[in-house]
Amino acid sequence: MSEEPKAPESIAITTPQEAVVEDKPVQKEEQVVNKDVEADDQPGEKTYKRGQRAKWTKARKADTDGRESKRQKNNKEAQWQPREPREALLDENGNPIPRQPKKKVAMMIGYCGTGYHGMQVNPPHKTIEGDLFDAMIKAGAISKYNTDDPRKVSFMRAARTDKGVHAAGNLISLKLILEDGDIMKKINDNLPETIRVWGIERTNKNFDCRKMCGSRVYEYLIPTYSFIGPKPASALGLKIKEQSELHPGVTREDEESVKFWETFEAKVKEAGFTEEEVQKIKEFKPVPRDEFDENDPMIQLIRKYKAVENDLKRSFRLSESKLNLMRDAMNVYLGFHNFHNFTLGKEFKDASAGRFMKNISVSDPFVIDSTEWCSIKIHGQSFMLHQIRKMIAMATLVVRTGCPLDRINEAFNAEKVNIPKVPALGLLLEQPVYEGYNKRLQDFGYKEINFQNYAEEMDAFKKKHIYDKIYAEEVKENTFNAFFNFIDTFNGDSIFDFLTAKGITKLEKDQLSEVQIPNQKEEPSVEE
């Protein structure tokens, strides 16, 4: 029976880093193993006894030697070589076009997103950045050497907005040629009226408008008829009444909404509808699209009925008490909260669901083309996907259904709440804010980035090129009316129970999916 192999008394392995002591290379023999370990090609008892360790040691040494020789070879090949000069571009007379110095700047812009496939360059689609870049080239702010790729001038945006979405103020940082004192005017002259450059400020060379943005302000426009409570006979209206009887004293009485729907019933009678026709309209079930007939008498009757409702809603004027209630509801969001229920794919324990809201304001109502609107501005440190639309949806639904404002606070807790999102139509980026970084810019000797310096021009631009698009689409598509009507008539069990006296309850797995509102467009994507 053969003797069991014994481990060698000592094995000394020297790594490449240990192979030099006091700048004197260690001899190769010292790098192998002690004398008791033989080479693998010398058969014998010691090889048999220590074969595995010896093979491992020799293989490791060979690998090390191989790496060293390869490294030395690579170092020789990687010796610095002078870069070949770039071929000079020639002007129309054949003369080389001289290079002009570029300076890092922050460019404050505003735009109407209608007709554009978003902010970011996305060939072959028409984008805001595409038009901006072309205008800067034509104005001479970007060298012909850099016309083929915005990345060559370190082009970056503070916030990226999607197709059709507007921004009264956004910021881009890039390197521009500023030799011409009228460069901003020349850029604007090469832009359509729906895109404006508000100002250009010098920055330090490391400025990155996205990473150094301290917070953002978003604005949301909403017609005030959105605060009218559900029809008493709707699915949500009946559920509110049922739960109020089971849990008395929890919800508020909404005399304003009760009066509105009583007025509507009277208007329907004035329009000549019989009780039988009204009942048929209430019981009507939509037909498939391919079976839809514009000339069907029932379809015509329903349209006439809806026109009475729409006209009355556009004449609605919000009371001061309900306006103040909405302001109180929005103020619940101020400070730091866990917004896991106000976005997608976030769990309560996810630290990134915590967000800080700095300031929120709800304007006095104003009338445009017979419809009354409110402007809501939210200044937050950062936002998640759909967060703003879900925040406004939650506050509006709480106000219009009469449930306590504390229901919003309860949505910050661990229990899942399926909050819908209001239409994207009313949302626009007001401005990115650099309050923290402005001090550093001033320390470097540069001016601060402040959109308030252009407030007058921005307000005029919004009224002319942004607000009118929102108003026109709302009148044409009845977007907000369709959204709240969908919520009021939704028959899904328990999903919207949180809007009743019953409160927030545990939802089943199949009730946690995002509620799909028909024909909803998407909001701006917010880069954090």
N, C-alpha and C positions, 0 to 999 in steps of 0.2 A: 504494500500500500504506500503510495507516494506521500511524502511529507507535505503538510499543509504550508502554503506560502506564508512567509513572514513579511511584515512591512519593513521597509528599509529603515535603518537607524536614523537617518536624516536625509532630507531632500531640500536642496537650496535652489529656489527658482528666482531668477532675477528678471524683473520686468524692465521694459525699455527705460522707464523713468528712473529706475534704480541702477542702471548700468553705467552711470557716470558719477564718480565720487571725486570731489575737488577737481573737476574738469579733466580727470584721467579715466579713460575708458577701461572697463574691466575686461580681462582676457576672456576669450571665448570659452576656455576650459572651465572657468569659474562660473559661467552662466548655465552649465548643464546640470549635473547632479553629482553626488559624491562618488567616490571610486568604487563603491560596492554595486553600483548600477551599471550594467553593461549596455552596449548598443544593441538594438533589436536584431541586427544582422549577425550577431555572434551567439549561436545557440549554446546553451549550457544550463547548469542547474540554477544559477543566479538569475538568468534570463527567465527561466520557467517560474521561479519563485516571485520574481518582482516584475514580471512581464507587463501586467496591466498598468502599473504605476509608471514604468519606464516608457511604455508607448505613449501614455498621456503626457509625460514630461517632454519627451522628444517632439511629439506633435505640437505641443504648445510652443516650444522653442522655435520650431520651424515656422509656425504661423507668425510669431513675433518677428523673426528675421525677415519673413516675406513682407510683412507690413512696413518694416523699416526701409527696406529697399524700395518698395513702391512709393512710400512717402518721400524718400529722397528724390526719386524719379519725378514725382509730381511737382515737388518744389522747384526742380530745375526747369520743368516745362512751364511753371506758373510765374516765371520771372516777368517783371513788368515790361510791357511793350507799349511804346507810344501809340495813342489812338490816331487812326488815320483821319485827317481833316475832312469834315463834312463838305460835300460838294455845294458850292455857293449857288443860291438861286439868282437868276438874272432878271432884270427889269425888261420892259419892252424895247429898250435901246441896246440890250445885250450887256449892260453894266451890272456887276455884282450888287445885290441888295444888301446894304449895310445892316448889321445886327444892332438892335436898340435894347437898352437895358429894361428889364421887367421888374416890377415892384409888387410885393404881396399886398392885396387889398381885400377889404370887405365891401361887397356891393349889395346895397339894400334895394329890393325889387318888390313889385306887386303885379298880380296878373289875374285875369279871368280865365278859368280853365275850360270854358265851353269851346268845343271844337278841337281840343288837344287830347292826346293820349297820355296825359300825365305830365309831370315835371321833368323826370329824368330822361336823358337821351335814350332812344329806343328805335333805331333804324328798322324799317323804313318809315315808321310812323312820325307824324307831326307832334313835336313836344315843345314845351316852354324853353327848355335848355337849348334845343336845336335852334330855335329862332333867336335866342339871346346870343349864342355863340356866333351865328352868321352875322348878326348885327355888329358884334364887337370886331369881327374880321373886317367888315366893310368900313367901319369907323377907324381902322388902323390901330386898335387897341391890342390886337393879337398879331404876332408876326406871321408872315406867310410860311415860315419854317414849321409852325405849330398848328396849321389850319386843319390837319387831318385827324387830330385826336385831342379832345379836351383835357385828357390826363397829362399832356405835355406841359400844361400851364397850371397843374395842381388844382383842377376844378373840383369843388365840393359844395354841396348844398346843406343848409341847416336842417331842413325837413323836406321829405319827399312826399308829394301829393299825387293821388291817382287820377285816372281819366275823368275829366269834367269838373274837377274840384278847384276851388279858387283860393287865392291868398292875397290879402290886403298888404301883408308884409312877409317877406321871406328873405333869406340871406344866402349869398354864395361867396365863397372865398376862392381866389385864384391869383395868378401873376399876370399883371397887365402892363402894357406900355403906356406911360402917363406923360409923355413929352408934350402932348397937345393939351392946352388948358381948357379947351372946349370938348374934351373927349366924351363927357357924359351926355352933352347935348347931341353930339354926333351919333352916339349909340341909340339914344331915344328916337332920333330922326329916322333910323333904319329899322325901328320896331313898329309893329302895329299898335294902335291906340289901346288895345287890351293888355299890353305888357308895358310896364314903366320901370325905369331905374330911378329910385328916389335919391340915392346918394352913394358916393364912393369914398371910403376912408382908408388911409394907409394903415397897415398892421405890421407887427413883427413877422419874420419869415416863417416861424413855426405855428402861426395861427391856423387853427382848423375849426371852421364855423360849426360843424356838427358836434365835435367832441367838447368844445368849449362853451356851448350853449348852456346857460344855467337854468333856464325855464322857458316855457312857451305859453302864449295866450291864444286861445281859440274862441271864436264867436259862433253862436248858434241862433238862427232866426226861426221863430215859431209863431204861427197865427194863433191869436188868443182864443179862437173857438175850440182849440185843442183842450181847453180847460173845462169845457162843458161836460157834465157827467154822462154816463151811458144812458141810452134809452131805457126807461123803466121795464119794457117788455123784452129787452135783449137778454142773452144768456148771462152776461156779467151783471146786468141790472137786477135780474131775478135772484142771482146768487148773493149779491150784496144785501138785498132785502131779507132773504132767508137767513143769512148768518147774523144780521143785525137783530133779528127777532130771537135767535138762539143765544146771542151774546150782547145784550142791550148795554148801551152806554159806551161802547168802544169806538164806533164811527161817528163822524160829524153829519149833521143835517145840511143838505145843500139846497137851500131854497132857490138860489139863482138858477140851478139846472132844472129843478122842478118847474119853475115858471117858464123856462125856455121851451121845454117839451110840451107844456100845455098850450103855449102860443103856437107851436108847430101843428098840433092837432087842429087848432082853430083855422090855421092857414090852409091845411089840407081840405077842410070842409069848404072854405071860401073858394078854393080852386075847382070845386065841383066833384070831388071824389065821393063816391058812395061808400057806406060801411062795407058792403060786399066786395068792392074793388080793393079797398084797403086791406081786407082780410086775405084776398087772393095774392096781393103783393107781398104780404108778410109770410105767406106759406110757399111762395115761389122758390123753386130750387134751380140754380144756374144750370144751363144746358152745356154739353161739351162744345168746345170751340168750333169743331167741324159741323155742328148742327145749329150754330147760332144764325138767326135770321133777323137782320136789321128791320125788316118790314113787319115782323110779327107784332100784332096788336098788343100783346102782353108786354113785350119789350118796350114799345112806345109808351105804354101806360106807366111802367116802372121808371122810365127816364123822366117823365113829367113829374112823378112823385118825388124823385131824388132832386130835381131842380128846385122844388119848393124848399126842401131841406137845405140845399146848398146856398140858396139866396138868403135864407134866414141866418145861416151860420156866418155869412160874410157881413151881415149887418150887426152881428153880435159885438158888444163892447164889454170888456172885462171890468168888474167892479174893483174898487180899491182894496177891499177886504181880501178878495181872492188873489190879487196881485201880491199883497203882502204875505199871504200864505205861501205863494210860490217862492218868494224871496227867502222866507224862513226855511222852506224845504231845501233850497239850494245851499243855504248856509250850513246845513248839517254836514256837508262834504268838506268844510274847511278843516285844515290841519292834516294830521297823518292818520290814515285808515287802511284797513286791509280790503282791497278792491277785488278780491278773487271772484266775486259774483258779478263783476262789471266788465268781464272780458271772457276770452275762451281759453280753455286748457290750463287754468291755474287752480291749484289746490289751496286750501286755507293755510296749510303749513309752509307754502312756498314763500320764501322771504321776498322774492321779487314782486309779489302782489301788493306790497305796501307802497303807497304813493302819498305825496304831500301836496295839498292844494293851498296855494298862497292867498288867493283872492277870487271872489265870485261876485258878479253884479247882474241884476236883472233890471233892464231899462223900463222907463215909463212906456206905455203902449203908444204906437203911432200908426196912422192910417195910410195905406197905399192902395189906390184904385179900389176903394170901398172896403177892403179887408184890413182888419187891425192886427198888428204884429207886435212882438216883444223881442228884444235882443238880449241874449244871455252870454256873458263873457266869463270864461274860466281861465284863471292863471294858475298853472300847475308846474311843479318841478319836472315831471315827466308823465307820460300817458301810455297806456297799453292799447292793444287793438280793440276797437269798439267802445272803449271806456267812456268817452265823452257822450256818445249817443245813448248808452245805457244809463249813465248818470241822469241825463235829462229825461229819459223815458221814465225812470223810477220816480223822480220828483214830480213829473207831470201826472203820472198815474195815481200817485198818492193824493195829490190835490184834487183831481177830478173824481175820485171814488170815495173821498171822505174818510179814508182810513188814517190813523194817527201818523204824524211825521216821524215818530220814533221807529216806524217800520223801516225807515232808511238805515238807522243805526243798527237794527237787527240784521240787516243784509250784510253788515261787516263781519258778522259772526260766522261760525264754522258751517252752519246748515246751508245747503245749496238752495239758491233761489233762481228760477229761470226768468231772468229779466229780458224783455225784448229790447230792441234798439230802434229809436226813432229814425225817420228817413234821413239819408245822407244829404238830401237837398239843401237843408238849412245850414250846413256846417262849412266854415271857412277858417283858414289859419289867419289869425290877426297879426301875430308877430312873434319871432323868437326874441328872447331877452338875455342880455349879457351883463347883468348887474355885477357879478363877481369878477368877470374877466376885464371889465372896463377899467378897473383900478390898475390892473397890470398894464393895460394899453397906455394909460396915462403915465405910469411910471416909466415906460419906454419912450415917452414923448409923443405919443399918438393921440388923436381925438377918440372919444368914446363912441361906441356904436349905440345910437339911440334913435329909434323910430319916431319918438315923440317930436323930434325936430321936423318931421314931415306929416304930422297929424292932419293938418288942413288939406293937403293935397291927397292924402290917403282916403280921407272921408269922402271927398268929392269923387274920387275914383270908384270907391265902393258903391256910392249911390248911382253912378252913371253906368258902370260896367259889371257890377256883381249883383247888387240887390235886385236890379230890374230883371236879371236872368232868373233869379230865385222866384220872384213874384210871378213872372210870366209862366214858368213851369208849373207852379202851384195852381194857378187858375186853369191852365190847360189840362193838367193831369189829375187835379184834386188829390194830391199826394198825401197830405196829412189827414184829410177826411177818410181816405181809404185805409190808412194805417190804424187809426183809432176805431174805425168800424170793424176792422178785422179782430182787434183785441176784444171789443164788446160782444161780438158774435161767436167767438171761439168756444167750441164745445169740449175741449180737452179737460177731462176730470182733474181737478186739484191744481193744475199748473198755475192758474191765476188766483188761487185761494188767498194768497198773501195780500191781495188787494181788498179783502173783506175782513169782517170782524174776527174770522177764524184765525187769521194770522199765518205766520210762516210755519209750514209743516214739512215733514220729511217726504221727499219725492221719490217715486219709484224710478228704477234705472231708465225705463223707456220715456220718462218725463223730463230727463235731464238734457235731452238734445236741444240744440238751438232752435227756437221757434222761427220757422221760415215765413217771413212776411212776403206776399206776392209782389214781384216787380221792384224789390228794394235794390238801390244802387249802393256801391261801396263808398266808404269814407276815406279821408286821407290816411295813408300809412305814415306812422310816426316813427322816425328813427331815434332810438335812445342811445 
